[in-house]
Amino acid sequence: MVRGSKEVLQKAAKTLTDILVCPLSKQPLRYCEESNSLISDAIGVAFPIKNGVPCLVPTDGKILEEEDASKHDSDTNLSALNEESHGRSA
């Protein structure tokens, strides 16, 4: 019975990711089997799934590691520096 329930929950989670969106960004969510959560890649927030129910209340979301955000920021800063250097040489 437990195995069957787990399979049903996994299938339901996959189906829900086709329907549900992030309550903050309104972008699609992806299911993370490792953390049993729905991830919003758009804003870097993970929403837990408790007892098979996605908790999409914004205060339930957990901000993902800052390394991902800082990497994005440094890429943005690098792009800005490249634009400046190209602007000066023109």
C-alpha positions as CSV (number, residue, x, y, z in Angstrom):
1,M,0.0,0.0,0.0
2,V,2.8,2.4,0.8
3,R,4.5,1.8,-2.5
4,G,1.3,2.4,-4.4
5,S,0.7,5.7,-2.5
6,K,4.2,6.9,-3.2
7,E,3.8,6.2,-6.9
8,V,0.5,8.0,-7.0
9,L,2.0,11.1,-5.2
10,Q,4.9,11.2,-7.7
11,K,2.6,11.0,-10.6
12,A,0.4,13.7,-9.1
13,A,3.4,15.9,-8.5
14,K,4.4,15.6,-12.1
15,T,0.9,16.5,-13.2
16,L,0.7,19.4,-10.9
17,T,3.9,20.9,-12.2
18,D,2.2,21.2,-15.5
19,I,-0.6,23.3,-13.9
20,L,0.9,25.1,-10.9
21,V,3.0,28.3,-11.1
22,C,5.0,30.2,-8.6
23,P,2.7,32.4,-6.4
24,L,5.3,35.2,-6.6
25,S,6.7,35.2,-10.1
26,K,3.8,33.4,-11.9
27,Q,6.5,31.3,-13.7
28,P,6.5,27.5,-14.0
29,L,7.7,25.3,-11.1
30,R,9.8,22.2,-11.4
31,Y,9.6,19.2,-9.0
32,C,12.8,18.4,-7.1
33,E,12.7,14.8,-6.0
34,E,15.8,15.2,-3.7
35,S,14.2,17.9,-1.5
36,N,10.5,16.9,-2.2
37,S,9.7,20.5,-3.2
38,L,8.6,22.6,-6.1
39,I,11.3,25.0,-7.3
40,S,10.8,28.4,-8.9
41,D,14.0,28.9,-11.0
42,A,12.8,32.4,-11.9
43,I,13.3,33.7,-8.4
44,G,15.3,30.9,-6.7
45,V,12.7,29.8,-4.2
46,A,11.7,26.2,-3.1
47,F,8.2,25.5,-1.9
48,P,7.9,22.3,0.2
49,I,5.4,19.5,-0.4
50,K,4.0,18.3,2.9
51,N,2.0,15.1,3.1
52,G,1.6,15.3,-0.7
53,V,0.3,18.8,-0.6
54,P,2.3,21.6,-2.2
55,C,2.7,24.6,0.2
56,L,2.6,27.6,-2.1
57,V,2.0,30.2,0.5
58,P,4.8,32.8,-0.2
59,T,6.0,32.6,3.5
60,D,6.5,28.8,3.2
61,G,9.0,29.3,0.4
62,K,12.7,28.9,1.2
63,I,15.3,31.0,-0.7
64,L,17.8,28.7,-2.4
65,E,21.5,29.0,-1.8
66,E,23.1,32.4,-2.3
67,E,25.8,30.9,-4.5
68,D,23.4,30.7,-7.4
69,A,22.2,34.3,-6.9
70,S,25.8,35.6,-6.6
71,K,26.9,33.7,-9.7
72,H,24.0,35.4,-11.6
73,D,25.0,38.8,-10.2
74,S,28.7,38.3,-11.1
75,D,27.6,37.3,-14.7
76,T,25.6,40.5,-14.9
77,N,28.5,42.6,-13.6
78,L,30.8,41.0,-16.1
79,S,28.4,41.8,-18.9
80,A,28.2,45.4,-17.8
81,L,32.1,45.6,-17.7
82,N,32.3,44.2,-21.2
83,E,29.7,46.7,-22.5
84,E,31.7,49.5,-20.9
85,S,35.0,48.4,-22.5
86,H,33.4,48.0,-25.9
87,G,31.8,51.5,-25.5
88,R,35.1,53.1,-24.7
89,S,37.0,51.5,-27.6
90,A,34.3,52.6,-30.2
